[in-house]
Structure formats: structure tokens, C-alpha cells
Amino acid sequence: MNNIGFEYPYLLALIPFFWWCLLTCKEKLQWRYFVHLHLFEPAKPWIRREWLLKLLILSLLVVALASPVRFDSRSPSERSGIDIVLSLDGSGSMNASGFDEKNPRATRFEVVQQIAQAFILKRFGDNVGVVLFGDYAFIASPVTYEKEIVAEMIGYLSHGMAGNNTAIGEGLALSLRALERSKAKNRVVILLTDGEHNSGRIAPKEAVEMAKARGVKLYSIGIGKEGEFDSALLEMIADEGGGAYFSAVDKESLEEVYAQIDALEPSPIKSRGYLVKEFYFAYPLLLSLALLWLLLHARRHA
């Protein structure tokens, strides 16, 4: 929930002291004698209230020192979401270009990176991890709530990092391993590939059985033209994994696929409490400086 407070609230105790000082510590005036008082203009009404300006300026400065802050504090029981692992194909075929009509030089993997990053940052209440597979699979990022870091890390991946073949079974199996310590009610693996299973020691069917035993939902996405990927295998993975199968022939259709998956229902999840702060000390500080300038300007022309 959103709350408003102060980073250093004890500094607000200075305000009554300054008020008391302004009311009791009068300026010592030196007397000057003039014969023709009628030559002087009377002081303007708002300048007579100079002490009010001083009071306001000092109060605003103290408020700025106390540092107003708005914070979003949520406990583990208040946050909801699912644990998601993106299992991405990093084989040699992902180096093919032409998947994005607006940027024909971009490779499939580069397009997938951009869309996956945008998808991750939208999943506000979720924990997300990433697995990359080729000849073998590895966990590029463990399942975590630090989605900005995960999205940034995806940018450092490249096709071929795990070899040029396509070990779909290994990608699924390692994604399940990334979810081993997950306490979320709903756990999801989103597999993306543009090829056929041709590597690894674990068969996709075996990995699907492991997912079913652990209650993990499987989604599969095939990208590229018809016949370039094993649609029958991906349909089997999704059907038996309790998820859904999608295909995408270009960047726009892949964005639509991730938008559909983005509509997943959230479920209770356990995580550490967290605190997001926004500081607003600049506003009272700037206002006090503006009033100080006004006070000095008025005195100069009084």
C-alpha cells in the first residue's frame, strides 16, 4: 500500500523552535530621526507581514530536511503473482534475420530479446527466471523478483552461447529445476523455439512428465515459417503440460502471443517484503528558495 511520511521526521521538531524564535527574537532597530516623514511612502501591506514569509521559508526548509517520501510497502501476504521461467532457444538458427519487417537486419534472437524484456517488466507481481538452451541448457537467471535485472541480463545473451543445436528436452528440464524452490501456487514455463528437438540427453516427453508431476504449467511458442519448427511436438508439450500452444511468423504476431500469455491469472506467492520509495524534498526546497528570493527582492525595493 502507498504511504506518505518523512525519512527524518524528528527534524520537524525544529519548526516550533523557529516559530518561537521569530515571535520572540525581534530584530534590534537603530533609531534614525527625520524631519519630513511625509516624504516617505508607507510600507506595503504584505511587506508588513515579513515575519510570516520568514516563518514559511524556515518551515519549508525544515520540511525539506525531513525529506518527504512516498513509499509502497508490501508484505509477502499482500503480493500476488506467479513464478515464470522463460525458456529461450539460443541455437544457431536463431541467427536468421527477416523476422521483423521494420528492421530486417535484426536476428530472430534479437527480436525475442526485446519482446521477452518487455514481457518481463510487465509482470509486476511475479517472479521471473530465464533459461537458454542449444546443445545444452543453462540457467541464465534464477527465479527472482528483480525483474529489471533479469531484463537487463537478457540483453547480454546471444545465440550460440549454448551451442548451435536444439535441446528442447534439456530446456524444459532445466526450467523445472529453476522452479524447484518455488513456493508459488502457480508455476509456468514458457518455451520458445524456432527448430526441432535434435540434441540433449532428456527427451521432451520425459520433461513434460516431470512438469506434470510437479504441477508446472507449460506454454510453447514456435517462431518462423510453417515447417521450420516441430509444431506437433510443441502442441504436445502445451496440451499435456496444461498450457497453450502458439505460433508466430513475425515480430508483431510474437508480441500478440506474449500479450495473450500476459493475461495469466495471478495467484498468491511468497516472497520477502519490499519497499519502494519516492523522495519529494526538492519541492519544499525550491518553494522556500523562491519565497526567499521574493523576500530579499521586497526588502531591496522597500
N, C-alpha and C positions, 0 to 999 in steps of 0.2 A: 504494500500500500504506500501511497505517496504521503510524505510528511514534510512539514516546514519547521525549521529550527535554526539554531546557531551553532557554528563549530566551536566558538569560545564564548558561551553565554555568560560566564562570570564577569566578562568585561562590561556588560550592561550595567553593572553596579556603579560604574563611573558616572553615569548620566545624572543621578541625583546629586552627586558631589559638584558637578559642573553647574547644575541649576542653582544650588545653594551659593556657589561662588559668584555667579553672575548677579544674583539678587543682593548679596551682602558685600561683595568686594567692589565697591564703587571706584571709578577712576578718580584720581586726585587732579582736580582742576586748578589751574592758576588764574588768579583774577586779573583782568585787564579792564582799564577804565576808558570809556569812550564818551565823548560829549554828545555827539549826534547819533543816537541809536536808530533814528528813523531812516538812516542811510542803509541799514542792514535789512535784507529780506528775512522774513520769518522762516524758520526751518520747515521743510515739507513734512506733512503728517507721517508718512511711512518711515522717514528718517528718524523721527522721534521714537519710533519703535525699534531702534537699532539693536537693543538688547534681545529682542525676540529673534532677530536674524542670527545673532551670536548663539543664542540658545539652540536654534535649529541646526546651525552649522556644526556645533560641537556634538549635538546628539547624533547627527548623521555620521560624523566621523567615528563615534564610538560604535554605532551600529555596523559600520564598515569593518572596524577592527574585530567585532564579534563574529563577522563573516556569516551572513545569512546563507542558508543552504537548504535545498530541497532534496530529499533523499527517498529512494524507493527501496524499502526494506521488506524482504520476503523470507519467510521461513520455509523449510523443506515441505511442510504440510500444506503451504499455500500455493506452491508452484505446481503446475501440471504440464505434462508433455509425454513424449515417448523417446526411447533410445533408438537412434537410427545409425546404421552403418552404410555408407556409400561404397560399394564395391565396383571399382572402375577398371576397365580394360586398358592396359598400357602396352599392348602388343604392337608389333611393327606396323600392322595395317592401320592403326590409329594415326599414322603419319600422313594418311591420304588427305588431300585438300579438296575444295569444292563443296564442302558441307554447308558453308554459309555463302549465300548468293551475294550478299553485300560486301563480303570480304573473302573472295575466292581463294586467296593465298593461305588463309588460316587452315590449319590442320584440324582433323576431327577432334584430336585430343585437346587442342587449344580452345575449341568451341565448348567442349564438355567441361573444361576447367571453368570457363566463365559462367556457364549455366549452373554448375554444381555450387560454385561460390555464392551466387545469388540465392539459390535454394537454401543453403545452409543458414545464411544470415536472416532469412525469413522465419526460420523455426525458433521463435523466441523462447518458448518454454521447453525445448528439447535438448537432449544431449546428443552429440553427433560425433561419429568417428569415420575414418577413411581407410580403405584397403585398396591397394594397387596390385593387379595380377598380370602376369605374362607367362613365361615358362614356369614361374613360381609366384607365390603371393607374399606380400609383407604388409604389416600394419603401418601405414603412413602416419596415422594419428589415432591415438586411443580415444575411446568414447569420452567426451568431455563437454562441459557447458561453455567453455571458452571458444565460442564459435568464430569470433574474429580471428583467433589464432589458427583455427582449423582452415578457415577460408584462405588465409594468407599462405599457409603451408601448401595448399593445393597448387598454388601458383609456382611452387618450386619443383613440382613433379614434372616428369616428361615421359613420353612414350619410349619404350625400350629399356627403362630402368630395371624392369624385372624380366627382361628377355623379350624376344620377338614372337613367341608362340602364344597360345590362348588356353590357360589352365582354369577353366570356369569352375571346376570342382574345388580346386585349391582356393580360388577367390571366395567361394561361398563358405568353405570350411574355416578359413581364417577370419572371415567376418563373424562367424558364430563364436570363435574364440575371443574376439574383441568384445563380445557381449556376455562373456562368462560371468563377470561380476556385476552385471546389471541387475538392479532391483526394480526396474520399471515394470509395470503391468503389461504394457505393450512394447514389444521389441521388433524392429523391422530391419531387413536388409534390402537395399535397392541395388540390384545388379545391372550394370550397363556393359554391353559388348557390341562389337561390330563383326565378330567372327564366329568360328565353330570351335568347340572343345577339341583340342589336339595335343594337350600336354598335361603333366601333373600325375601324381600317384593316387589322387582321390577322384572318383567318378562323380559327375553332377548328381546322379541318382542317389548315391551314398550321402552326399552333402545335404540333399533335400530331406532324406530320412533323419539325419541329425537335427535339422531345423525343426521338423515336425515333433521330434521327441522333446525338444527344448521349448516348444511353443513360440518359435520365432516366425514371423510372417515374412514371406519372400515376394518381392516385386522384381520383375525383369523387364529390361528395355533393350531392344535391338535397334541399332542405328545403321543407316546406309540403305542401299537399294535392295529390292527384293532378291533373295538368293545369296546375298553376301554374308548373312548370318543364319544361324540354325534356329529358325522361328519355332519349329516343333519342340526343340529342346527348351527354349525359353518359355513356351506355353506350358510345358510340363512342369517346369520349376515353379511358375506362378500358380498353376492350378493346384498342385499338390502342396505348395507352400502357403496356400490360403490368401495369396495376394492377387495381383493382376498383371497381365502381360501388355506391354505397349511397344509400338514401333515408331520410328521417326526417320524421315528421309532427308530432313534438313534442320537447320538451327531453329526455325520458327516452330516446327512440329515438336522438336525436343523440348522447347520451352513450355509448350502446351502440356506435354507429358508430365513434366515436373510440377506444373501448376495443378494438375489433377491429383498427383500424389500429395501435394501440399495440403490438400483438403482432408488429410487423415484426422480422425477424431483423437484429441489428446486424452491422456489417462494419467492418474496420479503417479508421481515419480519421486523418488527420494534423492536428495542432494543436500549439499551444505547450504546454509543460509548465505545470502549475499546482499551487498549494499551498493547502490548506485547513487552518487552524489552529483549535484549541480550547484555550483557556487554563484552567488549573486552579490558579492561585496562591491563589485565595480559600480553598481547603480547608486547606492547611497554615497559612495566616494565621489563620483562625478557630480552628483547633485550638490554635495557640500562644497565642492570646488567652484561650481557655478555660482552658488549663493555667496561664497567668499569674494569672488570677483565683483559681484553686484554690490556688496558691502564696501569694498575698497573704492569702487568707482563712485559710489554715492558720497563717501567721505571726501574724495578728491574734489568733487564739484559742490560740496556743501557750502 
